[in-house]
Amino acid sequence: MPLVHISLLKGKSPAHIRAIADGVHQALVETFAVPPADRFQLVHQHDRDDFIYDADYLGVHRSDDVVFISILQSNWRDVATKQALYRAVAERLAENPGLRREDVQIQLVPNGREDWSFGNGIAQYVQDTVKDGVKNSH
């Protein structure tokens, strides 16, 4: 269950924002094998004074259309899979809503299965349970 944070400058249309969210999710489904219904995204829109970035870091020229995509995800995927995700997101967002690839910045934030609780104060991925006298680990 990746948790996606999408940060951009205020002023984009709802359709533009939804295209970004949809493109990121579709890329996760394709490259990370995320189930289609496993969608958790937070969109953060910032005032210009609160959105600070280096426009030319590492020789990549960014415009004010830059989008920062931070994905909190389990730490078991290999480098090739992560690179496939980066390409897929950039391709999808270039198609719709028409972002420049240079304006798509992605950060993966890895964590372990024990770092997730999906409710009820339980770590569902790792909880040991006893049912009918049998211990089960998830």
Secondary structure as GFF3:
##gff-version 3
##sequence-region A 1 138
A	DSSP	beta_strand	3	9	.	.	.	ID=ss1
A	DSSP	alpha_helix	14	32	.	.	.	ID=ss2
A	DSSP	beta_strand	41	46	.	.	.	ID=ss3
A	DSSP	three_ten_helix	48	50	.	.	.	ID=ss4
A	DSSP	three_ten_helix	57	59	.	.	.	ID=ss5
A	DSSP	beta_strand	67	74	.	.	.	ID=ss6
A	DSSP	alpha_helix	79	95	.	.	.	ID=ss7
A	DSSP	three_ten_helix	101	103	.	.	.	ID=ss8
A	DSSP	beta_strand	104	111	.	.	.	ID=ss9
A	DSSP	three_ten_helix	113	115	.	.	.	ID=ss10
A	DSSP	beta_strand	128	131	.	.	.	ID=ss11
A	DSSP	beta_strand	134	137	.	.	.	ID=ss12
###
